[in-house]
């Protein structure tokens, strides 16, 4: 086979394979996909950390409330679905993915783990999901009078669809160290319907 004929056959094979791959990666009808985990939501905090991306968030797990807990004040749940929290509860559809962003730090605690809790006391629904502060927040460090506050105190969570039952949930943050929780509560409320 001559060199002139072989080149078009190779080019045609590559073109055919790439078009087959492109058609396979299209979206399924009826299934929704999102690039939200690859790109952080465009919020006030992402202007500070435009290059940070949020890791995939696992579904919340049930927990048993503790009778006693400490208190910390170095946190804020700032946004739900890219909107600032208001005095009225946010409304959320169960069948959609939801984003939650803010910041938390507990420099006074030794090696704490951080959790977002979703609590509906009326229906006895208690869920939590681990928070990993990975977003740089120099604005927080500058505004909070805590010199040991880490710059990476921001977080962005993507809650998967249908991860909690319908209900009126109180959202707050917890720093867990040495088996003891310390609560940081901004009074955030979300109604999942």
N, C-alpha and C positions, 0 to 999 in steps of 0.2 A: 504494500500500500504506500502510495506516495506521501510525503510530508505534508503537502497541501490538503489532502483529504483527511488525514489523521487529526489535525488541529481542529477543524470544525466539528468532528465527532466528539472530541474531548470537551470542547466548549459547550456543545449541545447537551452532553451528559451532565455537566456541572449546572447548567441552567435548569434542566429538568429536575435534578435532585434538589436544588435550592427552592424551586417553586413548590415541590412536594413538601418540603420542610415548612415553608411559609404557610401552606394550607393546613398543616397539622397543628401549628401553633395558634391558630385562630381561636376565637372564643366559642364555647359550646352554646347552643341556643338554650335559653332557660337557666344557665348557670352564670352567675356574675363573678368576675374576677376583679381584683384591684391591685394597683401598684402602690398602694398606700404604705405598705411595709418597706418598699424600696426607697420611697421618697418621704421625708417627714412632712407633716402638714404645714402649710404656709401660715404660720401664726406669728404673733409678736415675738415669740422666743426663737423662731428659726432665723430671724434676721441676725440674732446674736450668734447662732450656730448653724449657719446655712448648709454646712457640709455634713452635719451629723445625720445619721440615719437610725431609725429605731429597729431593734432586733424583733424578730417574730415574737409575739406575746402569746404565752400559753393561755388556755381557758382558765377562768377563775375556778378555784377548788373550795369546797365547803370547809368551814372551820368552826370551832366551838368558842364562843366568847369567854374571855377571862374575867373573873370577878374584880380584879384590881389591876390597874395599869398606871404607869407614870405618864408624864406629859412633856412634850417638846413643842417648841414654837417655831422652829426653823423649817417651815415647809409652806407650800401653797399649791392647791389644785386649781390651776388657772383657767383651763379651757376644756370644754366638752364639745366634740365635733367642730373644732376650730372656732368656737364662739365663747366669749367670756361668760362665766357664770353670772347669773342675775339673782335677785332676791327671791324670785319664784323658781320652783323646780324646773329643770330642763326636761323636755319630753324626748323619748327615745323609742324607736321601733325595734322590737326584738329581732326581727329578721334581717337587720342591717349590721354592718361592722361599725363600731364607734371608736373615736379617738379621744384620749384623755391625756392632757399634758400639764406639767407643772414642775416643781422642784422640791427636793427634800435633802436634808443633811442632819447629822447628829454627831458633831465632832466631839461631844463630851462622852459618847459611848464607844466602847471597844469593839471594833469589827461588827457593826450592826448589819442586819439584813433589813430591807425595806419592803413594805407591802401596801398595796391599795386595797382597802376593804369596802365591800358593798353590803350594806346591812339593812334588812327589812324586818324590824322587830315585830311588827304586827303579824306577819306571816311566818316568823321564825326562820327567815332565810338569811344565812350568813356565808358570804363568799369572800375570798381574797385572791389576789394575783401578785406575784413578786414584781417589784419595781427595781430596775437597774439604772441608777443615775449615770448617764453617759453623755449628756449634752452640756457643753460649756455654757456657764451662766455668769459671766463677769459682771453683769448688771446686778445680780443678786448679791455677789460678794461685795460690790461697791455700796449697796444700799442697806445691807444687814451689818449691824455692829458686832460681828463675830469674826475676829481675825483668823481663826483656824478653819473657817468654812471653805470646803473644797470648791474649786471653780466648776468641776464636773458634778453639778448637783441637779441638773435638769433631766427630765424624762419625758418620753412620748410613748404611750401605750396604744395598741390597736386591739380593742376587745372584739373577738370574733362574734359573729351573729349567733343568736339563740344560746348564749352561755349562762344566762340566769333566767329564772321564771319571772313572769310578769309581777310587778309590784312597785312600791315607792321605796327607793333605796337612798340611804344616807351614805355618802362617800367620804372617807377620811383616810389618812395615811398613818402607818405604824412603823416605828423603828424597833426591831427585835434584837436584844442583846442579852446574853447569859440567861436565856429562857424567859426574859421579862419584856413585855411590850411597853412601849412609850407611844402614846397617841398624839397625833398632830391633826387637829380638826378645824376646818374652815367653814363648817356648816353647809357643805355642798349636798344638793338633793337632785336625784334623777328619777323620773317615772318611766319605767320600761313597760311598754304596752304591746 
